[in-house]
Amino acid sequence: MDSTAHRRLKAIQGHLLPSTEDPSDQIQTNQTAGEFSIGQTYSVILPEKLQTGKWNVYRSARSPLKLVTRFPNHPEIGTLHDNFVHAVETFQDYKFLGTRLRIDGTVGEYKWLTYGEAGSARSAVGSGLWCHGLSKGARVGLYFVNTPEWLIVDHACSAYSYISVPLYDTLGPDAVKYIVNHGDIQAIFCVPNTLSALLSFLSEIPSVCLIVVVGGIDEHLPSLPLTCGVKLISYSQLLSQGRSSLQPFCPPKPEDVATICYTSGTTGTPKGVVLTHGNLIASAAGMSLSIKFNSEDIYISYLPLAHIYERANQVLSLYYGVAVGFYQGDNLKLMDDLAALRPTLFCSVPRLYNRIYAGIINAVKSSGALRERLFNVAYHSKKQAIMSDRRSSPMWDRLVFNKIKAKLGGRVRFMGSGASPLSPDVMEFLRICFGCSIIEGYGMTETSCVITIMEDGDNLTGHVGSPNPACEVKLVDVPEMNYTSEDQPFPRGEICVRGPIVFQGYFKDDMQTREVMDDDSWVHTGDIGLWLPGGRLRIVDRKKNIFKLAQGEYIAPEKVENVYAKCRFVSQCFIYGDSLNSCLVAVVSVDPDILKDWAASEGIKYEDLGQLCNDRRARAAVLADMDAVGRESQLRGFEFAKAVTLVLEPFTLENGLLTPTFKIKRPQAKAYFAKAIADMYAEISTSDPMPAQ
């Protein structure tokens, strides 16, 4: 062992103790290591540089000596292709991909492809692409929502060393055109309703030589002029061509590019995040140390496969042999799909969990005094049991909670949350009502998804867990906001990530790559975090989203919006403030049913909901409800909205107010609601000439 390695091992040993319980275990975490003196340790702290560095780099206590790059039990899996081969060999006849049958226009039960059948289809698709002249490294676009064909094409790309490029169906033609040209995409898989968009600008995407229509019928496909140089065929035709001329696999290496995921931020053109096979396998392998699925599990796929969150879920599910059932493609029918599929695994985003929470609360409040009292007794009894690590009485499930569990099919044992922070109150509520493990994680496309993730059994809420064993994390000082890694009792700063999960850079964009990745290979996330005892990370807000009020107080708007999302009237909320004003204002997209029920209970007459939204009494009622929730959540005085505008129109991708990951586009929202914001501040200055305290 050289001297450098010896010094590093010696530094790490300060966190470790010889195991006395089991001779086969060489080490165990030392709970009194580093700065932590009580409780369980989820992270260990290391010096950034061996001789001069601060002790500020956090790694998972599950693998402090070495960052994970492979599945511990299957180190031979180094690529997505290896992972699929492992799954097909291990789970050949198990259910893999399921869709609901349509008979005479009626949606019925799920029909399944086995792992073996999906493997055969993958070979046919890859061979078909090879026969159409695509060579190793060719980029293949996927322009449709979640279906079995989406995953089969993606696995075909891995088997034949093509690079898959998701095309968001929600980004609109201009962004799709940009990505196709920027990514030099040669083949595109689409569905009939996205085909028309492609054909409208076919002459402007010269790199494309093949379009494959999934679900299209050969005789219904339009004819393209020979001069355009593009072949248009159906998916079934490609399968047939591939089966008649099967080609041997062209397996990738771990360092080969697997996918380019274009992310649509709040401003500017999409950026292509380049991820290798090794990146994605390392991420899933790290998660596998704490998340255990099995071949009897069923997962519902409805989160967009174009986003890294769902892609990462699929890599891990594949490794464990999980059955994946797809929704119909319509979020309004998701509850019906859940009832038919009855999944055991459910991953979603806080926006949906907040709606589930609000729906249960409203149902309980409208169920009558006796049932409301029964629910509260059951809830508090089960909460006490969870907090003291006891099993709660099964009576409460039979009387109260089984009806709630049935909303998600009745069998969910694992719920995952990501994309934005989940309110601690909502997480606790869901844990109690659904009686299952609810895990929140934090990540980004540039880190192959998961940066940190909660441990199962950790009852503390309000954090996103400890580092993925496949990366290390540090907080970098942000002096202009008074955040430093020396802050007590909680170190704070911008979250930075390094390790085998980190992307290779933005495609054809060295300048933007250098903006987020420094010379020591740390990716600067732009998020502000703090370390809680035990080495668990809490997200404060986006660095660029934090703003200062006139009196100098810093505001984290997403934190405030997350609190107000629990209000019964609030479907979505946009919080605004700036350094010229001393208080916050809110634009609320209201839940129309709740607003109508409130108006009926108050005896308020109105011609339409738009008129009701403008009614001073309605705005006062919503603001009072927001104030009550804010006090309950212990918002600070300057974090309360002092005025509210009610709108019926939801914030959507189509009206430009949301990113594809459902985050508010703040500059666009500010412009969109400029008049409402100005009117609210004018109203505040008229009614209260004194600045808010």
N, C-alpha and C positions, 0 to 999 in steps of 0.2 A: 504494500500500500504506500503510495507516495505521500509526501508531507502535507500537501494541500488536502487530499482526501482524508488524511488522519485528523487534521484540524477541524474539518467539517463534521466528521463523525463525533469528535469530542464535544463540539458545540451542541450537537443534537442530543447527546447523551444526558445533558442537563434536564431534558424533558422526559427521560425514560428511566425505568427501573427494571432490574432483572425480575422475571416472573418467578414467584415461589409456588404458585398453585399448580402449574402444569409444566413439567420439564420440556415438553415439546414446543412451548411458546418461548421464544428467546427474549422478547421484550414486551412491556405493557406501558400504557401511558401513565405518567406520574401526575396525579391530580394536584399536587402542590407545585408543579413546575411553573417557571416564569413568574408572571405577575399575578397568577390566580392562586388563591389560597383555599377556596372552598368550592364545592360543587363539581360537576363533571366537566372535563376539559374536552372540547370538540376540536380544537386547533392547537398546534404547537407553534412557537415563535422562533424564528431563526434570524441570524444576522444577514443583511443583504449582501455584504461583502465580508469575506472571512476575517480580514485583519482590521479593517477600519469601519465596517458598516454598522449602522444602527440595528438593533434587534427589532425589526419591524415587518418581517416577511412571515406571513401566516400560511401554514400548510395543514391539511387534514391530519388529525391524530390517527386516522386509519392507515396512512402511508406516509409517515414523516421522512423516512430515509430516502425514498425515491418516488418521483412523480409517476403515476400509473400511465402506461401506454397501451397495455393489452389486458384482456380479460384474464384474471389470475388463473382460472381453471382451464382456459383455452388460449394459451399464449400464441398458438399457431394462427389465430385469427388476426390478420394485420390490415385487411381491407374490407370494404363493404361486400365485395364478391365472396371473400372467405366466410364472412358472417352468414351470407345467404346459403352457401354450400353446406355449412355446418347445420343450418336450420333444416334444409331439405333432407339431409342425411339422417338427422336425429328425429325429425317430426314428419317424415314422409307422408303418412296417411292422416295426419291431424288436420282439423279445420284451420284455414289460414285467412282467406279473404271472402267476406260475405256481403251480399247486396240483397235488397228486398225485391221479390218477384212482383211483376205487374201483370195481372190477368184481367183482361177486359177493362183496363183503365183503373182497376182497384189494386192498391198496394197490399201485398200479402206478407208472408213470412220470409225469413232470410234463407237464401240459397248460398252454398259455400263451395269454394275451390279449396282443395287440399294444398299442403306445401308442395307435394310432388307435382300436382297439376300446374301450380303457379311456376314451378321450376321449368316445366316443359314449355310453357308459354313464354317465359323469359328467354329461353334459348331460341325460340322461333322468331321473336321480335328482334333480338340482336342479330340473328342470321339474316333476317330480312333487310335490316339496315345495311349490313355488310354487302349484301347483294346489290343494293342500290348505290354502292360506291363510297359509303362512309368509311373512313379509315380511323385508326387509333388517334384519340385526341379530338375527334370531331365533336362539336357542341350541338346538343339536341334540346330543343325547347319543349316544355310541357305547358299547354295553354288551356287548362280546364280544372274544374274543382275535383275534390277527392273521389276517386273510384278505384276499384281493383286494378284497372288498366294503368292508372297513374303509377302505382307502385311497381307493377310488372315492367313498365317501360324504364323506370328508374333502375331496377335490378338488371335489366338488359344492358343498360349503359355501363353499369359496374362490371358486368361479365365480359364485355367486349371493349373496355377501356375508352368508352365515350364519356363526355362530360355533360351531365344534365343541367339544364338552366330553367328553373321554374319561371313562368310568365304569369304574373298575377292577373286573374280574370277581373279584378276590381281596379286595376291601375288605369284602365282606359287605353284606347288605341295609340295615343301619342307616346306613352311610356313604353308600351309593348314594342312599337316600331323602334324606339330608341335602343331598347335592350337587344332586340334581334340584330340590329346593325352594329352596335357596340360590341356585342358578344360574338359576331361573325357566325351566327347560328345557321346550320346547314339543313336541319330537318326539324319540323314542328309537328307535334301531336296536338290536335285540337278536337273540339266537338262541333256539331253543326252550327250552334249559335255563336261560337267564336270564329268559325270559318269565315263568316260574312265580313267580320272586322278585318281579318287577314287579307281577304281578297280585295278589300277597298284600298289597300296600300301595297299590293303585291309588287308593283313596279318599283317601289321605294325600298324593298328589302332584297337586294341582289344576291346576298350570300345564300339564300334559301333555295334548295334544289328539290326538296321533298316535303309534302304536307300529307300527314296521315290523319284521317278523320275517324275518331272513336265514336261508335254508335251510328255512323253514317251507312247508308245502303248504297251499294255500288251504282245502281242505275239512277239514283237520285242525286249523285254528285255532279256538280257543274263541270262542263268541259273547259279546259284552259287552252289558250292558243299555244301552239308548239313554239312560237317565237319567245314565249316568256321563260322557257327553260326550267319550268317547275312541274314535277309529277305530282298528281293528286290522286291518292288511293285511300281505300277504307282500311281500318285496322284489321278486319277479318281477311282482307286481301293480303296484307303484309304478313299476317300469321301463316297463311297458306303458302306464300312464296318462301318464307323462312323454313317451314317444315319440309318443303320439297328440296331444300338445299341447305341442310344444317351445317353450320361452320363450327370448328373448334373454338373454345373460349380464347379470348386474348386477355388474360388476367392482368390487372393493374398491380403496381407496387404501392406500398404504403405512402410513399412520397408523391405519387401521381395525383393530379387534381381530380376530385370526384364530382364536384358541383361548383357552380358559380351562382350564389344567391344574391340577387339584386335587392337592396334594401331601399325603401322609399322613406326618407326622413321628412322632417317638417319643411325643409326648403331644398331647392336645387334638384338636379337630375339624379336618377337612381345610381347607386354605387354598387359595383359587382364584387361581392365578398368571395374570395377564392379559398375554398376549403379542400384539403386533401383527404384521401381515405384514412390516413393515419390520424388526422385531426378528429374525424367523426368517430372512429373506433376508440380513441383515447377517451373522448367525452363519455361515450356509453359505458366503457369499461370502468371509468371512475364512478359513475352512478351505480353500477352493478354491485359495488361494495356495500351500499346501504339499501338499495331498492331491489327487492326480490319478487319477481313475477314467476308464473309457471304455465305449463301448457294447458291447464284447465281454465286459465283466465281468458276473459273476453273484453276487448277494448273497443270503444266506439270512436271512430275517426270522423270528426267534423271540423276540428281546427284546421285552418288552411295548410295543405301540404307545401304550399309555396313558402311557408315560414319555417324557420329553423326549429321552433318549439315542437311542432308536429313531426318534422323530419327526425329529430333526435328521439322522440317517443317511439317512432317506428323502428329505428335501429335497435333500441333496447328490447322492444317487444319481440322483434324477430329473433334475437339471441335466445330469448326464453321460450320461444314457440307459442306465443300468444295468438289467439284468434282475433282478427280485426274485422269488425262490422262497420260498414259505411252508412252515413246518413243519406237521406234522399237528395241532398243538395239544397235544401230549403230549411233555414234556421227556424222558421215558424212551425215546421213539422218535426222538430227535433224531439220533443217530448213523446210524440207518437213512436218515433224510432227507438227511443230508450225503452218504452214499454214493450216493444216487440223483441228487441235484442237482449234486454236484461243484462247489461254488462257488469263485470266485476271491477273494471278499471275505468275511471272517468277523469280526464284532464280538461281543464277549462281555464278561463280568464276571470279576473275579479268582476268584470262587468256582468257576467252571467250569475256568478255566485251572489253578487249584491241583489240581483233580481229575485233569485231563489229565496234569499233571506227576507227581502221585503214582502214577497208573496206569502211566506209562512207567517210572518208577523201579522200581516193584514188579515189572513184567514183566521188566525187565533183570536184577534181582537173582535172579529165579526161573528164568532161562533157562539157567543153568549157568555154570561158571567161564570157559569158553572164549568164549562169546558175550558175557558181561559184560566180559571183557577187550577184546574186539573193539570193543564199544560205547564203552568208555572211551578207547581209542586214537583212534577216529573222532571222538569228541566233542572231545577236546583238540586234535586236528589242525585241525578246523573252527573251533574257538574261536580258535586262533592266527591262522588266515587272516582271520577277521572283524576281529579287533583290529588287524591290520596292513594292513587294506584290500586283501587279496588274495583271489582266488577259490580256494576249497578244491577239492581233487581230487574230480571227479565220482564216483570210485570209492566214496567213503564214502557218497554218496547211494544208489548201487546196492546196496551191501552192507548198509547199516544204516538210513538215514534215510527212504528211499522207503516202507518198510513203516509207519513212523510217520506220514508225510504222508498215507498212504491212509486213516487214521482220520478225517480231515476231507475226504475225497473225492479227495485227491491233487493238487489244482490251486490251493490257496490261495496267493495272492501277497501278501496284505495282511491283517494281523490288528490289530484295534483293541481297546483295553481302557479301561474307564471304570467309574464308580459308586463305586469304592473303590480304595485303593492296591494295585498289583500288586507283589509282592515282587521286588526286583532279581534275585535268584537264579532265580526262575521265569521272568522276562522273558528273561534271558540263555539259559536252558535252551531255551525255546521258539524263540528266534531261531535257535539252532544246530540244533535238531531239525527245524524246519519250513523253515529256509532262506529265510525271507521277512521282509518289513518288519513289525515289531511296534511299533505306536505307542500310547502311553498318553496320555490326555487327562484334563483336570479341568474340571468345570463343575457347574452346578446349573440347576434349572428356571427360577429367577429371572433367569438370564442367557442364556436361549434355548439352553442346553447349554454349549458349549465356552468356557471362560475361558482356559485354556492348553492347548497341545498340543505334543508332541515333533516335532522335524524328522526326516524320513526320513534315515537315514545317521548320526544321532547315536548313537554307540555307548555313551555314558555312560548307566548305569541309575540308578534311585533318585530320579527326578524326573519331573515331568509337563510339561516343556517350557516354552516361552516364551509370552507373551500372544498370544491370537487377534488378528490384525491389526484386528479390529473392536472392540477394547476396550483400555482401559489399566488397569493394576493397581498398587496400592501396598500396603505393609504398615503397619499402624497399631500403635503400641506397646500392649502389654498389661502394664502395670507390675506388676500383682498376681502375674504369673507370671514376672516378670523377662525379658520378651521386649521388645526395642526394635529400631527400625530402625537404630540405631547399633551394634548388636552386631557384633563382629568375630570371625572373618573373614566371617561370614554374617549379613546383616541379617535380623531375625526380627520377626514380628508377625501380627496378624489380617489375612487377605487381604481387600482391598476392591477392587471392580470398578466401572468407569464406562464408558459409551459406548452406541452404538446397539443393542447386544444386550440392554441392561438392561430388565427388565419395567416395566409401567406402574403396578404396585401390586397388592395383593391385592384381589380383587373384594369390594366392600362392606365393607372392613376397613381404614380409614385408620390405626387405631391400630397394628396389626401392621405395616403398610407403613412407618410412621415408625420402628418399632423396627429395621428392617433397612436403610432408606435415609435417609441424612442430608440436610442442607439443600443440600449441594453435589452431590447425585445419586450419591454413592458407595453401592453396596450392600455391606453388611458381611456376609460369608459365614459368620462363626462358625468358620471354619477357621484354624488356625495354620500359617503357611508360613515358609520361609526362602529367600533368594536364593543360588543357587550361582553360581560363576564363569560368565560368558557370559550371565548374565541368565536362567537357568532356575530354575523354581520347584520346591521340594520341600515336600510336605505333611507336617506333623508330626502333627497330630491335630485333632479337633474341640475348639474352645475350651471348650465346656461338658462335654466328656467327660474332660478332663484332671483328675486328682485327685491329692491329696497324701497320701503315707504318713505314719505317725506320726513318723518321723525327719526329715520335711521334704522328701523327694525327690518330684519330680513324675513321674507315670506317664502315658504316652500308651497307653491300653489297645489301641487298634486297631493300633498298631505291633507290640505284643507278640503279639496274635492273628494278625497277618499272618505273623509268624515261625513260630509254632506250627502254622499251617495246612499247613506243608510236612511235618509228621510223618506217618509212614505210618498210624498209628492214628487220626489226627484227621480227622474229617469236618467238624466245626465246633467253635469254641472261644469260650468267654466268660471273659474275665479280670476278676477283681474285686479291689478293694482299697479302703481308706478310711483316714482320718486317725487312726482308733483302733487300727489294726494296722500292724505294721512290714513286712509282706510280702504278696505276692500269692497268690491261689488261683485255680484254673481249673476250670470245668465243661466237659467234653469230650463232645460227641456222637461216639461212636466209629464207625469203619467196621466193621460186623459181620463181614465176610468176613476182614479182616485180623486181627481179634481171634480169630476161630475158628482161623485158620491158626496164629497164635502159640500158642494153647492146645494144639493138636495137637502142635506141635513141642516143647512143654514137657512133654507127657504129662499135662496137667491135665484132670481129669474134672469135668463140671458137668452139672446137670440142664437148665438153660436159660441163655440169654445174659444175662438179668437177674442170675442168680446169679454168672456170670462177671464181670460189671461190678463187682460188690461184692467180688470176691476181691482181697485185699490184694496178691497177687502180680501180678495184672493191672494194678492201679493203679500199682504200683512200676515195671512194665515200660513203661507209657505215660509216666510221669513221667521215667524214664531216657532214653527216646527224645526227649522234649521238651527235656530238659537238653542232650542232644547237639546237637540242632538249634539251641538257644539259644546254645551256645558257638560253634558254627560261624558263626552270624550276629552274634556279638559283642554279645549282650545284656549290659547292665551287671548287676552282681550283684543289685541290688534289683529288676530286671525279670524275674527268674526266678520262675515259680510254685513255691511250696513244698509244695503239696498239690493233688491232683486228684480230682474226682468224675467217674466215667464214667456216661454215660446212653445209652440206645439211641434214645430219641425225638429226632428231628432238630429243630432250631430252624426253625419255619415261620411263614408268615403266619397259618395256621389256629390255631395255639396261641398267637398273639399275641406271639411272640418276635422276629419280623422285620418290618421295614417292607417295603412293596412293592418297594423297591430293594435288598432283601436286607441291610440294615444291622441290627445287633442293637438292639433296643429295650432300652436299659440299665435304666431304672427297672423295666420289666416283668420282665426277666430276673433282676434282683436279688430281686424279690418271689417269682418263680416258684421260684427255687433258694435261698430264704432258709434253709431247714433244712440243705441241703447245705453252704452257706457257713458257717453257724454250727458245724456238725459238723467241718468242715475246720480252722477256727481253733481249736476245742477240742482237736483232735488235735495240732495244731502246738504249742500251749501246753503240752500234756502231755509231748510228746516232746522239745521244745527250749525250756526256760524262758528261754533268753537271746534277746533280740531279734535279728532277722536283720540282718546288716551289709551 
